[in-house]
Amino acid sequence: MKSAVLTRGGSNRPDSASGELAWRGWTVRGSRGEAIGKIEEIYVADETAAPDWALVRGDGPGASASFLPLRGSRSEGNEVIVPFTRAQVTHAPHTEQGSRLPSEQGAALYDYYGISKADRSPSEARPAGAWEMVVAAEQKLTVQLAHAWQQWLSDLRGRSEAARSATATASRQRRLAAKPRKENDMKTTSNDKTIRDAVIRELEWDPRVHTDHIGVSASDGALVLSGHVPSYSDRWAAVRAAERVYGVRAVADEIEIKLGQSSVRNDEDIAEDVARHMHVNTAIPAGVKADVIKGHVTLRGDCQWGYERDEAQRAIRYIAGVHNISNAITVKPEVLKPADVDHRVGEAIERMADLDARSIQVTASNGTVHLHGVVHSFAERRAAGFAAAAAPGVTDVENEILVTP
């Protein structure tokens, strides 16, 4: 009679059985996490050489040994987790521990552990020999080499993609720099004074910004905001206001925060407010935490969506005493194929009324979306980045879109 090949989880695949042969000497834990003992020997079926049983000896001098079926067991680190309690294993029927496990004794053990007849191996079992151990080691090495090869190929593709992206960006910048400019046309050549004046008016227009001590300078569409404001939210609002102005290509934020006497607080009070704001916000996952050092807040943890990471920062932006916020939250989304990510991000950009999807190219690699192309304002560039970050499967966005008014 041909026997069934039993492996972890009841699989009938003989190529997956080699893992159990390496469990000799490992600690065994029961279904409740309790320590049962160590595996003294692995027994394999005569007909298939597949691991069927483990001889487990309890801890302490003079401890007895019991047979345990390997079906349903799994490894975690250098420990084996079994679907039985310590009491079940230690009270298993006594069997003679010799060079073989007779089929009738195996049947009694199967009955005791409640293993169905369809999942039993009817043949006798014997301790795994040197040959099985060699085969197991070779198979394990083969798997490790395959994983290493796949990782090397993935790294190589990533480096190639990064090199192509850098080359394409440099080429686009050279083409744009070579284009002749039309004079007296604000849409293409907004001069620095015009841009600077427009930014100042926008800052004065926004009621969230205290403009008394903010300086603005412009050079070829690149702004530098300097001076000081009384809060982090003021600085954030000033940067966003500057980015809204037509003709702005980039914004360098050099604004300092000088808290008023009433806003000076210790880190403990700030940390309590941060925790409270995140706790009552249902859009922020429970695993997100914050560290506060001298008013600098660092957000840490994991989330599934980019908007959850952004919401955590938005929720604490207006807390008094905050000098700066560093968002180190990691996005761990569902795993999608790069082609699916490309398609979904492209569709999201096409749906946006204020973006010309024809001018934006999307590529994805290992969860990172790369945006290329040309838009007419910094606000459009930011909108494209937000659309990409909101797509399923996206962990990060490399926004390389150029702004050409």
Secondary structure as UniProt FT lines:
FT   HELIX           8..10
FT   HELIX           14..16
FT   HELIX           18..21
FT   TURN            22..25
FT   STRAND          27..29
FT   TURN            31..32
FT   STRAND          35..45
FT   TURN            46..48
FT   STRAND          51..57
FT   TURN            61..62
FT   STRAND          65..69
FT   TURN            71..72
FT   STRAND          74..76
FT   TURN            77..78
FT   STRAND          79..81
FT   HELIX           86..90
FT   HELIX           103..113
FT   HELIX           117..119
FT   STRAND          125..127
FT   HELIX           130..178
FT   TURN            183..184
FT   HELIX           186..189
FT   HELIX           192..205
FT   TURN            207..208
FT   TURN            212..213
FT   STRAND          214..219
FT   TURN            220..221
FT   STRAND          222..229
FT   HELIX           232..244
FT   TURN            246..247
FT   STRAND          250..253
FT   STRAND          256..257
FT   HELIX           261..263
FT   HELIX           267..280
FT   TURN            282..283
FT   TURN            286..287
FT   STRAND          289..293
FT   TURN            294..295
FT   STRAND          296..300
FT   STRAND          302..303
FT   HELIX           306..315
FT   TURN            316..318
FT   TURN            320..321
FT   STRAND          324..327
FT   STRAND          330..331
FT   HELIX           338..351
FT   TURN            353..354
FT   HELIX           357..359
FT   STRAND          360..365
FT   TURN            366..367
FT   STRAND          368..375
FT   HELIX           378..389
FT   TURN            392..393
FT   STRAND          396..399
FT   STRAND          402..403
//
